[in-house]
Amino acid sequence: MAHSRYRPAFGAAFILLAARVHAQTGGGVPWFAYGPVDTAYALTIDTTVAFSGRWSMLLLSLPGASSTTWMASQQIVDAGGYRNKRVRLRAYLRTQQATSGALWLAVEGFENHKPATLLLDTLVAPRHGTTSWRAATAVFDVDSRAMCVRFGSMLYGTGAVWLDDISLDVVGDTVPVTVRAQRPQPLEGGGTDQSNCTGMIPRPTNLDFEQPPS
């Protein structure tokens, strides 16, 4: 059984990166920072706060963040093992003085042979202020045209959000869908490359954040 450790401070952390759009973390750990603001947030491995195990991922605001800025952590996974299947994404999140923190996901692929977002960026179980560890779950169908699945934590505004114990699993058709795809949205700029899948890895990795950066 998982054990929650709740501490009021951020505690010691390995700084993986000052958040940069699509910048990969050091040591090959397959987590990225993603967003429009490159100086107002930091993505860290927190060594003192975890839902289970030893560590969790912490996304926190820095001076310069405001109620209109945001940043996300993300992992980008090859959709090959999930196409034409129903998938459940589950994770545990905790927040501290957060404007809004959430689990998020998107599915990227092609529409009429052109790159498109097939399942738009979706916030799952957003929470506000200071909250203890709680599960966030999304169930969705992955289109046959999908190339990658993206997921992670999202922080709007200021504060902090922790993420831990993620799973991305195929489930049966009897499990109800909670997130439904709308009309595919073409990527801006045209072209034939699915740029939102840049940095894609073959399968989900380091979902409990127990793999340290090197």
N, C-alpha and C positions, 0 to 999 in steps of 0.2 A: 504494500500500500504506500502511496506517495505521502510524504510528510511536508507540510508547509512551514517555512521559516519566515517570519515577518519581522523586519527591522525598519525603524523609521528613517534611517540614513541610507544613502546610496552605497556606502561601504567601499572596500577596495575593489578595483576593477582593472582588467586588462583593457586598455584603450585600443580597439581594433582599428578605428579610423575616425577622423573628423569627417562627418558625413559628406560624401561626394556622390553625384549622380553616377550610378553604374560603376562605382569603384569597388573592386573586389578586396575582401579582407586579406590580411597577411597570412602566410602559412597555408594557403590553399583552403582555408575554412570557407565553405561555400555560402556565405551570407554577404549581401550587398546593402549599402544604403541607397535609397532611391527618393528623389524629390527635387524640387526647384530651388531650394535654398542650400547653399554649400557651406555656410559658416554658423548657422544658428542651432545646430543639433550635433550630438555625438552618439555613436553606436558603440556599446561596450559589452564585454562579458563581466557580469557582476559575480564576484567570488564569495559574497556574503549573503545573498538573497537567492533562494531557489524554491520552486514548488516541490521538487524532488531532486535527489542527487546533490551535487555540490554547487552548480552554477546555473545562471540563467542569462538571457540576453536583455540588456537594458538600452532603451532609446530615450534620451533625455534632451530637454531644451537647454540652450546656452544663451547668454546675452545676445540680443538681436532677434530672438524669436518673438512672435506676437500672435494675436488671436487670428490673424489671417495667413500665417505660415504653417507649413507642415513638412513632415519627413516620415519615411517608412523604412523598415528593414524588409528584405526580401530574399527568398531563394527561388531559383528558376529551374524547373524540373522538366525533363523530356516527357511529353504527353503520350509517348508510344504505348506505355503499359496501361493507360487509362482511357484510350479512345473507345467510344461506343459503350462506355461503362458508367455506372453510378459511383460516385466517389464521396467520401466523407473526410472533411478537414476538421481536425479538433486540436485545440491548444488551450493552455492555461495562461491567463493574464492577470496582472495586478497593476494598479495605477497609484500615483501619488501626485496630488494637486494638479491633475491633468485637465486641460480644457476639454479634450476628448481623446480617448485611446481605444484602439480596437484591433481585432484580427481582420485581415483583409485578404482577398484573393482575386485573381483574374485568369482567364484562359485566352491564349493567343493562338492564332492560326491564319487561315486564308479563306477568303470569300471570292469566288470567281477568279481564282488564281492570283489574287492580290492580298497583301498582308492586311489583317484585320483583327480587332479584339472581338472574340466570340462571346465571352462572358465579361461584361464590364466590371471594372474595379468595384468590388462590393465590400462594404464594411459589415463585420459580423459582431453582434453584441457590443456595440460601443458603450463605454462607461465614462463617467465624469467625476472629477474630484479625486478623493483617495478611497480606493477599494481594495479588499483582500483578494487572494487568489480565487478565480472562478473560471469554469470551463466556458469556451466559446466554440460552437459547432456549426458547420455549414455542410449541407448535402446537395450535390449538383451533378448534372449529367455532362460528360465530356464529349464534345462533338467529334465526328470522324475526321474533320478538317483541322483539328487542334494540333499545334506543334509543341506548345509548352504550357505548363501551369505555373503561375506565380503566386506566392503567398508570403505573409509575414505580419509584422505589427505596424500599426500606423499611429502617429501622434499628431493631432491637430493642435496648434497653439503651443502653450507652455506646459511644463510639468514633466512627468516621466511615466513610461509604461514598460513593464517587464513581460517577457515571453518565455515559456518553458513547456516541455513535454508535448511536442507537436506530433501528430500522426496524420498521414494521408493514405487512406485505404480504400480499396474497392469494396463496395457493399452490394447487397442484393437489391433487386427491383422493388422489394416490399418495403424498403426503408424510404420514408417520404422525402421528397425533394423540398429543400428550404430556400434555395437560390436558383431562380430560373433565368436562362439566357434570353435576352431581348434581340433586337435586330443587330447583326454584326456592324461594328463601327470601323470603317477603313482607317488605316494609319495615315497621318498627315505626311505630306512630302512625296507620296507615290512610291515608285520603285517596286521591286519584286522581293526584297529581303524582309524577313520578319525581324526587325531590329529589337522588338521587345523581348525576344528570346535570346539575345546576346548574353553569354555567360551561362547558358543552360548546361546542367549536369545530367547524367544518365538516370539517377534515382535520388530520392530524398536522402539527405546526409546530415549528420550532426543535429538531429532534431531535439536533442536534450541538452545541447551546448556543453557536453562533457569533454569534447575534443578541444584542447587548448590551442590558442594561436602559437605559432613558433617564432 
